[in-house]
Amino acid sequence: MPTLLFINACVRGRDSRTLQLAEQLLESIREENKKDMAFHIEEIRLSTENLLPLNYERLQRRDELLANGIFSDTMFDYANAVAQADMLVIAAPYWDMSFPSTLKIFFEAASVVGITFAYAEDGTPIGLCQAQDMYYVTTSGGYIGDCNFGFEYVHALCKLYGIEHSHFVSAQGLDLEGADVATIMEQATIEDFI
Ligand SMILES: Cc1cc2nc3c(=O)[nH]c(=O)nc-3n(C[C@H](O)[C@H](O)[C@H](O)COP(=O)(O)O)c2cc1C
């Protein structure tokens, strides 16, 4: 059964509107694929993970493992999960023009040469991930406009990983005075990027 990896970077637990939107998306993906290709959904909830940014010691350990071809170490669990997934869904609230820092740490751990991407002899990157689609779900207090740095970063990384199609799902303006939150949530939009 194909695996959908759900990377949940929502911080406010059940109060999170981003999580609510992501759950709606997961439900519609489930419905769409019910007949031919039911997904097994695997969630990584970043708020309960022990996420550590790379420091000098961990960087050296990582380099040593890679130099010895040890790709199965637990240090590479996130990279292996991303590489082996058949679809990615990422839920992250719009924070400070991007996303919560846990998601950056997650991608730091997931971006591993030899697992999620590699380089050809001429230096051209080669994506090693199986998935073709990544859905990035967010909600924001105001309007994101030209400052969609979180999605753009993840979209660029996914390209590096070989994941060709990115989809941006959002409900915006939720914290503006007088906002009709229920209606904005119902009218959430999806934009497709190649
Ligand atoms: C730490 C923090 C930073 C935020 N930064 C922004 C921002 O830069 N721009 C914006 O429009 N809203 C910002 N917001 C508002 C959130 O984007 C908005 O409330 C969103 O719906 C929260 O998602 P959630 O309900 O899933 O937690 C911020 C909220 C928090 C808590």
PDBQT file of the ligand as one rigid body, heavy atoms in Angstrom, charges set to zero:
ROOT
HETATM    1  C1  LIG A 201       4.371  33.088  16.481  1.00  0.00    +0.000 C 
HETATM    2  C2  LIG A 201       3.347  33.540  15.456  1.00  0.00    +0.000 A 
HETATM    3  C3  LIG A 201       3.774  34.215  14.323  1.00  0.00    +0.000 A 
HETATM    4  C4  LIG A 201       2.849  34.652  13.380  1.00  0.00    +0.000 A 
HETATM    5  N1  LIG A 201       3.281  35.309  12.277  1.00  0.00    +0.000 NA
HETATM    6  C5  LIG A 201       2.377  35.753  11.364  1.00  0.00    +0.000 A 
HETATM    7  C6  LIG A 201       2.807  36.468  10.212  1.00  0.00    +0.000 A 
HETATM    8  O1  LIG A 201       3.987  36.712   9.988  1.00  0.00    +0.000 OA
HETATM    9  N2  LIG A 201       1.857  36.905   9.339  1.00  0.00    +0.000 N 
HETATM   10  C7  LIG A 201       0.514  36.632   9.511  1.00  0.00    +0.000 A 
HETATM   11  O2  LIG A 201      -0.290  37.002   8.658  1.00  0.00    +0.000 OA
HETATM   12  N3  LIG A 201       0.092  35.922  10.595  1.00  0.00    +0.000 NA
HETATM   13  C8  LIG A 201       0.977  35.493  11.511  1.00  0.00    +0.000 A 
HETATM   14  N4  LIG A 201       0.544  34.796  12.617  1.00  0.00    +0.000 N 
HETATM   15  C9  LIG A 201      -0.892  34.428  12.723  1.00  0.00    +0.000 C 
HETATM   16  C10 LIG A 201      -1.111  32.989  12.226  1.00  0.00    +0.000 C 
HETATM   17  O3  LIG A 201      -0.625  32.835  10.913  1.00  0.00    +0.000 OA
HETATM   18  C11 LIG A 201      -2.581  32.599  12.227  1.00  0.00    +0.000 C 
HETATM   19  O4  LIG A 201      -3.207  32.852  13.462  1.00  0.00    +0.000 OA
HETATM   20  C12 LIG A 201      -2.726  31.120  11.830  1.00  0.00    +0.000 C 
HETATM   21  O5  LIG A 201      -4.071  30.853  11.461  1.00  0.00    +0.000 OA
HETATM   22  C13 LIG A 201      -2.299  30.220  12.977  1.00  0.00    +0.000 C 
HETATM   23  O6  LIG A 201      -2.482  28.886  12.582  1.00  0.00    +0.000 OA
HETATM   24  P1  LIG A 201      -3.028  27.764  13.595  1.00  0.00    +0.000 P 
HETATM   25  O7  LIG A 201      -4.488  28.105  13.909  1.00  0.00    +0.000 OA
HETATM   26  O8  LIG A 201      -2.899  26.518  12.811  1.00  0.00    +0.000 OA
HETATM   27  O9  LIG A 201      -2.171  27.807  14.805  1.00  0.00    +0.000 OA
HETATM   28  C14 LIG A 201       1.449  34.379  13.566  1.00  0.00    +0.000 A 
HETATM   29  C15 LIG A 201       1.045  33.691  14.726  1.00  0.00    +0.000 A 
HETATM   30  C16 LIG A 201       1.970  33.294  15.665  1.00  0.00    +0.000 A 
HETATM   31  C17 LIG A 201       1.502  32.558  16.896  1.00  0.00    +0.000 C 
ENDROOT
TORSDOF 0
